[in-house]
């Protein structure tokens, strides 16, 4: 976060020869994937399973569920947009106008995604309804000649008025992308939220024994904002000799939300994990 991470542990054991041979520029759609997940949470905010919250929901809410589910499964962009209020907004800076371009791009790039959303709770609030959901998104996509697997979970809250979504907030988010025959298993240590100016640790620990494997990896952060959503991110990989990535960051003085990502590569697989970090007031 402004400034960037600093290492908690220095990586000094690998020689410069190994470094120069192994360092690659790795083009990965880290934040494009984050966008896909976030947008699918927006357009599928309430596709609920038949559980108690859904069965007790009012007609305004259940009608929206049915319409949104049909439109998103059909990739019917116009209908999806019609189900969002003219003044729709999200805490990520999305509005109805830039939602159209973003969704079109996401559906083109990720055509093989499936999703399952559970309605956790709902309540009447003023002239609208506030609903909390948990959405899991899975699927595959290709970048060049390589296939990737996506597994993402989001928790979100949305406000519905007159059978339209008018406001959305993603409260928690974790996405994992893997590729290869044996991608590394990563344990991520990161708080869900920190206070402004607070230091925090961001660790991505490889769970398997290293053996003779050479690991490459990197960590990065990005402010969540609309103009950065559709840009793939180039990541510089560096040799890892400590069994993972260990970083310390400092939250900015504002309340912007951020994506934090860790990428670990070895000869038989790739794993990338992205989590949302919320910055809250003192």
C-alpha positions in Angstrom: 0.0 0.0 0.0 1.8 3.3 -0.6 4.7 2.6 0.3 5.1 -0.9 -1.0 5.9 -4.0 1.1 9.2 -4.5 2.7 10.7 -8.0 3.3 10.5 -9.5 6.7 13.2 -12.0 5.8 16.1 -11.3 3.5 16.7 -13.9 0.7 20.4 -14.0 0.3 21.3 -17.7 -0.3 20.7 -18.0 -4.0 23.5 -17.0 -6.3 23.2 -14.2 -8.9 23.6 -16.8 -11.7 20.4 -18.6 -10.5 18.7 -15.3 -10.2 19.5 -14.1 -13.6 18.5 -17.4 -15.2 15.3 -17.7 -13.2 13.9 -14.2 -13.1 10.9 -13.8 -15.5 8.4 -11.2 -16.3 5.2 -13.0 -15.6 2.0 -11.5 -17.0 -0.9 -12.5 -14.8 -4.4 -11.1 -14.8 -4.4 -10.7 -11.0 -6.7 -7.7 -10.8 -8.7 -8.7 -13.8 -9.5 -11.8 -11.9 -10.4 -9.7 -8.9 -12.7 -7.7 -11.1 -14.4 -10.9 -12.5 -15.1 -12.1 -9.0 -16.3 -8.7 -7.7 -18.5 -8.1 -10.7 -20.0 -11.5 -10.6 -20.8 -10.8 -7.0 -22.5 -7.6 -8.1 -24.6 -9.1 -10.9 -25.4 -12.2 -8.9 -25.9 -10.7 -5.5 -28.9 -12.7 -4.5 -29.1 -16.0 -6.3 -30.0 -17.8 -3.1 -30.4 -21.4 -2.4 -33.7 -22.6 -0.9 -32.8 -22.0 2.7 -34.6 -20.2 5.5 -33.6 -16.6 4.6 -34.7 -17.1 1.0 -38.0 -18.8 1.9 -39.0 -16.0 4.2 -37.9 -13.2 1.8 -40.6 -10.8 0.5 -41.8 -10.9 -3.1 -39.7 -7.9 -4.1 -36.6 -9.8 -3.2 -37.5 -13.2 -4.6 -38.6 -11.7 -7.9 -35.2 -10.0 -8.3 -33.5 -13.3 -7.5 -35.3 -15.1 -10.3 -34.7 -12.3 -12.9 -31.1 -11.8 -12.0 -30.3 -15.5 -12.1 -31.9 -15.9 -15.5 -30.1 -12.9 -17.0 -26.7 -13.8 -15.7 -26.9 -17.4 -16.9 -27.9 -16.2 -20.3 -25.2 -13.5 -20.2 -27.9 -11.0 -21.0 -26.1 -7.7 -20.3 -29.1 -5.4 -21.0 -31.3 -7.2 -18.5 -28.6 -7.3 -15.9 -28.2 -3.5 -16.3 -31.9 -3.0 -16.1 -31.9 -4.7 -12.7 -29.5 -2.1 -11.3 -30.8 1.3 -10.3 -29.8 4.3 -12.4 -27.8 5.6 -9.4 -26.2 2.2 -8.6 -22.9 2.5 -6.8 -20.5 0.2 -5.1 -17.7 0.8 -2.5 -15.2 -0.2 -5.2 -16.2 2.8 -7.3 -18.3 1.1 -9.8 -21.5 2.7 -11.2 -24.1 1.7 -13.7 -22.2 3.3 -16.6 -18.8 1.6 -16.1 -20.5 -1.7 -15.1 -21.6 -2.3 -18.7 -18.1 -2.1 -20.2 -16.6 -4.1 -17.3 -19.1 -7.0 -17.5 -18.8 -7.3 -21.2 -15.1 -7.7 -20.9 -15.2 -10.1 -18.0 -17.7 -12.4 -19.7 -15.6 -12.5 -22.8 -12.5 -13.3 -21.0 -14.0 -15.8 -18.5 -16.7 -17.8 -20.4 -16.6 -20.9 -18.2 -17.5 -19.7 -14.7 -20.1 -21.2 -12.4 -21.4 -19.7 -9.3 -23.4 -20.5 -6.2 -24.6 -17.9 -3.8 -26.2 -18.3 -0.4 -28.5 -15.7 1.0 -27.3 -15.4 4.6 -29.7 -12.8 5.9 -31.9 -9.9 4.9 -33.8 -7.1 6.6 -36.2 -4.3 5.7 -34.5 -0.9 6.1 -36.4 2.2 5.3 -37.8 2.0 1.7 -35.5 -0.9 0.8 -34.1 -4.3 1.7 -30.5 -5.0 2.8 -29.2 -8.6 2.0 -26.0 -10.3 3.0 -24.7 -13.1 0.7 -21.8 -15.5 0.3 -20.9 -16.3 -3.3 -18.5 -19.0 -4.5 -17.2 -18.8 -8.1 -15.3 -21.5 -9.8 -14.2 -22.1 -13.4 -11.4 -22.3 -15.8 -9.8 -19.9 -18.3 -6.9 -19.8 -20.6 -4.0 -17.3 -21.0 -1.9 -18.2 -24.0 -1.4 -22.0 -24.0 -1.9 -22.4 -20.3 -5.1 -23.3 -18.5 -5.9 -21.8 -15.1 -8.4 -22.8 -12.4 -10.3 -20.2 -10.4 -11.8 -20.7 -7.0 -13.1 -17.6 -5.2 -15.3 -16.7 -2.3 -16.9 -13.4 -1.6 -19.1 -12.0 1.1 -21.1 -9.0 0.1 -24.0 -6.7 1.2 -26.4 -5.1 -1.2 -29.3 -2.7 -0.9 -32.4 -3.3 -3.1 -35.0 -0.7 -3.8 -38.0 -1.1 -6.2 -36.6 -4.5 -7.3 -33.3 -3.0 -8.3 -29.8 -3.2 -6.8 -28.8 0.3 -5.8 -25.8 -0.2 -3.6 -23.2 -3.0 -3.0 -20.3 -3.5 -0.7 -17.9 -6.5 -0.7 -17.0 -7.1 2.9 -14.6 -10.1 2.4 -12.9 -11.6 -0.7 -10.4 -14.4 -1.4 -9.5 -15.7 -4.9 -7.1 -18.5 -5.8 -5.8 -19.3 -9.3 -3.8 -22.4 -9.9 -2.2 -24.0 -12.9 0.0 -27.1 -13.6 0.0 -30.7 -12.5 1.0 -29.9 -8.9 0.5 -26.2 -7.9 2.0 -25.1 -4.5 -0.4 -25.1 -1.5 -0.3 -21.7 0.1 -1.3 -20.7 3.6 -2.1 -17.0 3.7 -1.8 -14.9 6.8 -3.4 -11.6 6.4 -6.0 -9.7 8.5 -9.4 -8.9 6.9 -9.0 -5.2 7.9 -6.5 -2.9 9.5 -6.6 0.7 10.8 -5.2 3.6 8.9 -1.5 3.8 9.3 -1.3 0.4 11.0 1.5 -2.0 10.1 0.5 -5.6 9.2 2.1 -8.8 8.0 1.3 -10.5 4.7 2.7 -14.1 4.6 2.2 -16.7 1.9 3.7 -20.0 3.2 4.3 -23.0 1.0 2.9 -26.1 2.8 4.8 -28.8 1.0 8.5 -29.6 1.8 10.7 -27.7 -0.6 13.2 -30.5 -1.3 15.3 -29.5 -4.2 12.6 -27.4 -5.8 13.4 -23.9 -6.9 10.6 -21.5 -6.0 9.9 -18.2 -7.7 7.5 -15.7 -6.3 6.3 -12.2 -5.6 3.8 -10.2 -3.6 2.0 -7.1 -4.7 -0.7 -4.7 -3.7 -3.1 -2.5 -5.6 -5.7 0.0 -4.7 -9.2 -1.1 -5.8 -10.5 1.4 -8.3 -12.5 1.2 -11.5 -9.7 2.3 -13.9 -7.4 -0.4 -12.7 -9.8 -3.3 -13.0 -9.3 -4.4 -16.5 -5.5 -4.2 -16.7 -3.5 -7.4 -16.4 -0.6 -6.9 -14.0 3.0 -7.8 -14.9 4.7 -9.4 -11.9 8.5 -9.8 -11.5 9.3 -13.1 -10.0 12.3 -13.6 -7.7 13.8 -16.7 -6.2 12.4 -17.7 -2.8 14.6 -19.7 -0.4 12.5 -19.4 2.8 9.5 -21.5 1.9 7.3 -18.6 1.0 6.8 -14.9 0.9 7.0 -12.8 4.1 6.2 -9.1 3.9 5.3 -6.2 6.1 3.0 -3.4 4.8 1.7 -0.2 6.2 -1.9 0.9 5.6 -2.4 4.3 4.0 -3.9 7.3 5.8 -7.1 7.0 3.8 -9.8 4.3 3.8 -9.2 2.9 0.3 -9.6 -0.9 -0.1 -6.8 -2.9 -1.5 -6.1 -6.3 -3.2 -3.0 -8.1 -1.9 -1.7 -10.9 -4.0 1.0 -13.6 -3.7 2.3 -15.6 -6.6 4.5 -18.8 -6.2 5.8 -20.7 -9.1 7.8 -24.0 -9.3 8.5 -26.4 -12.2 5.2 -28.3 -11.8 2.7 -25.6 -10.9 1.6 -22.1 -10.2 -0.5 -20.7 -7.4 -1.8 -17.1 -7.0 -3.9 -16.0 -4.1 -5.6 -12.5 -3.9 -7.3 -11.2 -0.8 -9.1 -8.0 0.0 -7.8 -5.8 2.8 -10.1 -3.2 4.2 -8.7 0.0 5.7 -10.9 1.4 8.5 -10.8 4.6 10.6 -9.0 4.8 13.9 
